[in-house]
Amino acid sequence: MTFGTPKYDDNGDIDNAIIYCSGSLGDFSGINKILPLTESGDAFDADKYFFICMSALGSPGSCSPSSTDLKNKFPKYSLVDVVNFQKQFLSEKFAIKHVLGLIGNSMGGFVGLTQAIEYPDFQDFVICGVSSYKVAGHDYILSKFVDEIITSDPDYAKGEMTYSLVRTLRLACLAEFNFGLSKEALRAMTNEELSADFETFGNEMLETDIYDLKYCNESCMNFNVEGNLDKITAKVLIISCKQDPHFPPELDGIPMSEMIENSKLLIMDSELGHLCFNELETISDELKEFMEEFGDS
């Protein structure tokens, strides 16, 4: 998905592209999270920037276990592979050699940091939202738990969906339910409301391919760029959320901001928790201030 206004340098190359990187198994529509801030004069003014969002390697609709029908024979991939896949796409489809910046939430933040490390000169800025520099502690255990649920089913090795695997997929997805909304938002709901939402979430996630989930979860589970953050030369805006159950600021955003030179930390206050990118308009002034440096390409 693209929108906005491409601008070109003297060589005829697009020089105002901003890439949006969606969260785990998200597709190109993830960029809709910034649409409220794309009007004239807003932080992501569509008259100033050209936005591109692709379905990442491993995500449904892109090259993935489900779309290739390779299922459990699909090659394992890392976040570096995801970055290289994206760079190749940008080069082949848009002849883009350099982007103005990247915006990523959750796993998309992993992608943004990885690209800034692997290719320091490829972007001027990175906005890394509700994300981290490594998967560790409680978040690592959650990933291990999801992996254990999936691989413990003997039918996983068959490479085809069975009744047992459908049930296993639902359980693996439900393990994530408690890590979206904030603890405060969940506590404000009645048990009846929670039960209904829990049931609905499990049913909706049955549309996920269990092999896509397994491979994506594994690529994130092994993510750790702590030792390479000093390679980042782009300006970095780190957006954390005080109520994020996945990546709380004190464990992720704050230490990351201390390790990345030329970075700025912004902590949101949102009961949406890990899903706070759905209300970026609450920090529109801060985002506009950060983007002012990058408005005149």
Secondary structure in CASP SS format (residue, H / E / C, confidence):
PFRMAT SS
TARGET T0000
AUTHOR 0000-0000-0000
METHOD secondary structure of the structure
MODEL  1
M C 1.00
T E 1.00
F E 1.00
G E 1.00
T C 1.00
P C 1.00
K C 1.00
Y E 1.00
D C 1.00
D C 1.00
N C 1.00
G C 1.00
D C 1.00
I E 1.00
D C 1.00
N C 1.00
A E 1.00
I E 1.00
I E 1.00
Y E 1.00
C E 1.00
S C 1.00
G C 1.00
S C 1.00
L C 1.00
G C 1.00
D C 1.00
F H 1.00
S H 1.00
G H 1.00
I H 1.00
N H 1.00
K H 1.00
I H 1.00
L H 1.00
P H 1.00
L H 1.00
T C 1.00
E C 1.00
S C 1.00
G C 1.00
D C 1.00
A C 1.00
F C 1.00
D C 1.00
A C 1.00
D C 1.00
K C 1.00
Y C 1.00
F E 1.00
F E 1.00
I E 1.00
C E 1.00
M C 1.00
S C 1.00
A C 1.00
L C 1.00
G C 1.00
S C 1.00
P C 1.00
G C 1.00
S C 1.00
C C 1.00
S C 1.00
P H 1.00
S H 1.00
S H 1.00
T H 1.00
D C 1.00
L C 1.00
K H 1.00
N H 1.00
K H 1.00
F C 1.00
P C 1.00
K C 1.00
Y C 1.00
S C 1.00
L H 1.00
V H 1.00
D H 1.00
V H 1.00
V H 1.00
N H 1.00
F H 1.00
Q H 1.00
K H 1.00
Q H 1.00
F H 1.00
L H 1.00
S H 1.00
E H 1.00
K H 1.00
F H 1.00
A C 1.00
I C 1.00
K C 1.00
H C 1.00
V E 1.00
L E 1.00
G E 1.00
L E 1.00
I E 1.00
G E 1.00
N E 1.00
S C 1.00
M H 1.00
G H 1.00
G H 1.00
F H 1.00
V H 1.00
G H 1.00
L H 1.00
T H 1.00
Q H 1.00
A H 1.00
I H 1.00
E H 1.00
Y C 1.00
P C 1.00
D C 1.00
F C 1.00
Q E 1.00
D E 1.00
F E 1.00
V E 1.00
I E 1.00
C E 1.00
G E 1.00
V C 1.00
S C 1.00
S C 1.00
Y C 1.00
K E 1.00
V C 1.00
A C 1.00
G H 1.00
H H 1.00
D H 1.00
Y H 1.00
I H 1.00
L H 1.00
S H 1.00
K H 1.00
F H 1.00
V H 1.00
D H 1.00
E H 1.00
I H 1.00
I H 1.00
T H 1.00
S C 1.00
D C 1.00
P H 1.00
D H 1.00
Y H 1.00
A H 1.00
K H 1.00
G C 1.00
E C 1.00
M C 1.00
T C 1.00
Y H 1.00
S H 1.00
L H 1.00
V H 1.00
R H 1.00
T H 1.00
L H 1.00
R H 1.00
L H 1.00
A H 1.00
C H 1.00
L H 1.00
A C 1.00
E C 1.00
F H 1.00
N H 1.00
F H 1.00
G C 1.00
L C 1.00
S C 1.00
K H 1.00
E H 1.00
A H 1.00
L H 1.00
R H 1.00
A C 1.00
M C 1.00
T C 1.00
N H 1.00
E H 1.00
E H 1.00
L H 1.00
S H 1.00
A H 1.00
D H 1.00
F H 1.00
E H 1.00
T H 1.00
F H 1.00
G H 1.00
N H 1.00
E H 1.00
M H 1.00
L H 1.00
E H 1.00
T C 1.00
D C 1.00
I H 1.00
Y H 1.00
D H 1.00
L H 1.00
K H 1.00
Y H 1.00
C H 1.00
N H 1.00
E H 1.00
S H 1.00
C H 1.00
M H 1.00
N C 1.00
F C 1.00
N E 1.00
V C 1.00
E H 1.00
G H 1.00
N H 1.00
L H 1.00
D H 1.00
K H 1.00
I C 1.00
T C 1.00
A C 1.00
K E 1.00
V E 1.00
L E 1.00
I E 1.00
I E 1.00
S E 1.00
C E 1.00
K C 1.00
Q C 1.00
D C 1.00
P C 1.00
H C 1.00
F C 1.00
P C 1.00
P C 1.00
E C 1.00
L C 1.00
D C 1.00
G H 1.00
I H 1.00
P H 1.00
M H 1.00
S H 1.00
E H 1.00
M H 1.00
I C 1.00
E C 1.00
N C 1.00
S E 1.00
K E 1.00
L E 1.00
L E 1.00
I E 1.00
M E 1.00
D C 1.00
S C 1.00
E C 1.00
L C 1.00
G H 1.00
H H 1.00
L H 1.00
C H 1.00
F H 1.00
N H 1.00
E H 1.00
L H 1.00
E H 1.00
T H 1.00
I H 1.00
S H 1.00
D H 1.00
E H 1.00
L H 1.00
K H 1.00
E H 1.00
F H 1.00
M H 1.00
E H 1.00
E H 1.00
F H 1.00
G C 1.00
D C 1.00
S C 1.00
END
